Amino acid sequence: MKRRSFLHRSSSLVAAGIVTGAKLSAQESQAKRRVAIIGHTGRGDFGHGLDTVWLKIPEAEIVGVADGNEAGLAKELVKLGVQCGYTDYGKMLTETRPEFVSICPRHADQHQEMALAALEAGARGLYIEKPFCRTPAEADSLLAACQQHHAKIAVAHRNRYHPTLKQIDHLIASGQLGKLLEIRGRGKGDRRGGGEDLWVLGGHVINLMEYFAGAPKSCSAIMLQDGRRITSVDVKPGAEGLGPLAANEVHARFETAKGIVCYYDSIANDGTNGTGYCMQLIGSQGVVTLHIDQNPVAHFTPGNPFLHSSEARTWLPITTAGLDVPEDNQGLVSQVYNHVLGVQDLIESCDTDRQPLCDARAGAVAVEAICGVFESHCQGGATVDFPLRERRNPLSLL
């Protein structure tokens, strides 16, 4: 949805008791970080808490909320306790000049234009819902805009901010996992299994794969619909603004910068009831399983995974405190899932001029990996190298 296509009915908002264009006093401006929220009710809404997270940041002040749906905007203003509402996010950005912007809609087709508008309006940092965007070309434009405007983007792959990742790093470095042989990830395997699962949830898995194995160097993949290879007749507009999409089964293999081979699989209605939505680090002396968005987020199963054992294999929790140690900081874990750690990291990255832990580059890697799956399938399952030469969605050319 282009920003100019948002409704321009400010008069009706005033009639509804919504005040537009409110400004902070000079004293308040100095004391608070100015934040604007962009959502779109019925078109991805306000994401998974990307709006309410700012209420948990003491130094933040929400100076404006935009939603192209008037009724949704009215409800959102009540929820956030904010009076300054707009149906045109471009106008909001121009009038409020925020330092930080949350781009909340889950529908990815809106992200690029919203982000570019925020960067052009002078925002220093953006916190953006996944998927980051829809194509490598869109990612290229956002990376270039960040560089041009000296701004930062953080992507809401919230598990990337989890302190437990450092404990897993330690477990690997200590040799307890043995040699890391491969990484396997799965989608949720519900009705969205296949292409949609890869886009909507697989990005989280691919993002974590990159953390442990480095960026993908190449990809080979196959996409199936009811057991047969998809063709152009299967490609339809995807849900949630994802662009051209197909397949209820996907199988992909990635070679990575660290030489570790990673696999991703998703099958619609796979019978796991969502429990297969995870990533496994398979080592010669054990397996680490990360269940996305769970608490504890990870478990270690010690022992050679290929060796028969008459004893039951134990699943030892990995917490922020360490291996098989009870979690002693549930508040910190909560800040992973309510996005507080991600937003705090974004603010600090802007203040110290470093990249966020899950920055625009990491978001772009996940987008390009997903499009690499599409590209490989379009080339008959051939191995394709990154960066992709085709910067559009390859399924649009099938």
Secondary structure, 3 states (H helix, E strand, C coil): CCHHHCCCCHHHHHHCCCECCCCCCHHHHHHCEEEEEEEECCCCECCCCCCHHHHHCCCEEEEEEEECCHHHHHHHHHHHCCCEEECCHHHHHHHHCCCEEEECCCCHHHHHHHHHHHHHCCCCEEEECCCCCCCHHHHHHHHHHHHHHCCEEEECCHHHHCCHHHHHHHHHHCCCCCCEEEEEEECCCCCCCCHHHHHHCHHHHHHHHHHHHCCEEEEEEEEEECCEECCHHHCEECHHHCCEECCCEEEEEEEECCCCEEEEEEECCCCCCCCCCEEEEEECCEEEEEECCCCCCEEEEECCCCCCCCCCCCCEEEECCEECCCCCCHHHHHHHHCCHHHHHHHHHHHHHCCCCCCEHHHHHHHHHHHHHHHHHHHCCCCCEECCCCCCCCHHHHC
